[in-house]
Amino acid sequence: MNIKPEIRYGILGATGLILWTIIQYFAGFHTSRLYWGQFSGYFIHVIIFYTLLKGLKEKYHDNPGIFSLRKGLREGVIQLFITAIPASAFMFIYDYKLNPLWVENMIEYQRHHGFSTGFFLKFANDPAAQAIVLSNTETHLCIYFLTILSAGASMAFMISAYLISRK
């Protein structure tokens, strides 16, 4: 059975993101070592980049004459949706059942230590946004899903451009 690269690497990406979240939990990055936790989340970008690179390379080698920037971006976004849906479903379970207070604890830690960078923390610290942002956990889930798609789409664009330029 031949599985399309976007499905195979999409599932691999989701698995990597889920495993990384579990590793962060057991390493204490979401519970007791919040200092490291504020940086460990950036590793999801490495996982996304690696799986996109592998998937798009395989797609490129399967279709060397007809691979275009548009096709690479399209295939990358399909792969990203396949990654984002199960990874976000796991984060929903993680945020509500496995470690329900970690988002709020991380925000309090960052507020206490004077951190104000990051899109998520800007929303969490903005008193005027409280009417818009109903809960930090829901905000986190939306931003997690959108980060996979938006950061991944820009990576897919760059990877596709690189593969095409190597002709």
C-alpha positions in Angstrom: 0.0 0.0 0.0 1.5 3.3 -1.1 0.5 6.2 1.2 0.8 9.7 -0.2 3.7 11.7 1.3 1.4 14.5 2.6 -0.6 11.9 4.6 2.5 9.9 5.8 4.5 13.0 6.9 1.3 14.8 8.2 0.7 11.8 10.5 4.4 11.7 11.4 4.3 15.5 12.2 1.3 15.1 14.4 2.9 12.1 16.2 6.0 14.2 16.7 4.1 17.1 18.1 2.1 14.9 20.5 5.3 13.1 21.7 7.0 16.4 22.2 4.1 17.6 24.4 4.3 14.4 26.4 8.1 14.9 26.8 7.6 18.5 27.9 5.1 17.3 30.5 7.3 14.6 32.0 10.3 16.9 31.9 8.4 19.4 34.0 8.3 22.1 31.3 4.6 22.5 31.8 4.5 22.0 35.6 7.6 22.7 37.7 10.3 24.0 35.2 8.2 26.7 33.6 11.4 28.7 32.7 12.3 26.0 30.2 8.7 25.6 29.2 8.5 29.1 27.8 11.2 28.1 25.3 10.6 24.4 24.7 7.4 25.1 22.7 9.5 26.6 19.9 10.7 23.1 19.1 7.3 22.4 17.4 8.7 24.6 14.5 11.6 22.2 14.1 9.2 19.2 14.0 7.0 21.0 11.5 10.0 22.0 9.3 11.5 18.6 9.3 8.3 16.7 8.3 7.5 19.4 5.7 11.0 19.1 4.2 10.8 15.3 4.0 7.2 15.4 2.5 7.9 18.1 0.0 11.3 16.5 -1.0 9.5 13.2 -1.7 6.7 15.0 -3.6 9.4 16.9 -5.7 11.2 13.7 -6.5 8.0 12.0 -7.5 7.1 14.9 -9.9 10.3 16.6 -10.8 9.1 18.2 -14.1 5.8 19.4 -12.8 6.6 20.5 -9.3 5.9 24.2 -8.9 5.8 26.7 -6.1 2.1 26.6 -6.1 2.0 22.8 -6.1 4.5 22.7 -3.2 2.6 25.2 -1.2 -0.7 23.3 -1.8 0.8 20.0 -0.9 2.4 21.5 2.2 -0.8 23.0 3.4 -2.6 19.7 2.9 0.1 18.0 5.0 -0.2 20.8 7.6 -3.9 20.2 8.0 -3.3 16.5 8.4 -0.7 17.4 11.1 -2.8 20.1 12.8 -6.1 18.2 13.2 -4.9 15.2 15.4 -2.2 17.3 17.2 -4.8 20.0 18.1 -7.3 17.3 19.2 -4.6 15.9 21.5 -3.9 19.4 22.8 -7.6 19.8 23.6 -7.5 16.6 25.7 -4.1 17.7 27.2 -5.3 21.2 28.1 -8.6 20.1 29.6 -8.0 16.7 31.1 -4.3 15.8 31.5 -2.8 19.2 32.5 -5.7 21.6 32.8 -3.9 24.5 34.6 -0.6 24.6 32.7 -1.6 27.5 30.3 -2.7 29.7 33.2 0.3 28.7 35.3 2.6 29.6 32.4 1.0 33.0 31.9 1.2 33.7 35.6 4.9 32.7 35.6 5.6 34.9 32.6 3.7 37.8 34.1 5.6 37.4 37.4 8.9 37.3 35.7 8.2 40.3 33.4 8.0 38.5 30.1 5.8 40.3 27.6 6.8 38.9 24.3 4.9 36.5 22.2 1.5 36.8 20.5 -0.3 34.7 23.1 1.1 36.6 26.1 0.2 39.9 24.5 -3.5 38.8 24.4 -3.3 37.3 27.9 -1.8 40.6 29.3 -4.1 43.0 27.6 -6.9 43.9 30.0 -9.0 45.3 27.1 -8.9 42.0 25.3 -10.5 40.1 28.2 -13.9 40.6 26.6 -12.7 39.1 23.4 -10.5 36.3 24.9 -12.8 34.3 27.0 -10.2 31.9 28.3 -6.5 31.4 28.0 -6.9 27.7 27.3 -9.2 28.3 24.3 -6.9 31.0 23.1 -4.0 28.6 23.4 -5.8 25.9 21.4 -6.7 28.3 18.6 -3.1 29.7 18.4 -1.6 26.2 18.5 -3.7 25.2 15.5 -3.1 28.4 13.6 0.7 28.3 14.4 1.0 24.9 12.8 -0.8 26.2 9.6 0.7 29.7 9.4 4.3 28.9 10.3 4.1 25.7 8.3 2.7 27.5 5.2 5.6 29.9 5.2 8.0 27.0 5.7 6.3 25.1 2.8 6.8 28.2 0.6 10.5 28.5 1.4 11.1 24.7 1.1 9.3 24.6 -2.3 11.2 27.6 -3.6 14.5 26.0 -2.5 13.6 22.7 -4.2 12.7 24.4 -7.4 15.9 26.6 -7.4 18.1 23.5 -7.2 17.1 22.3 -10.7 
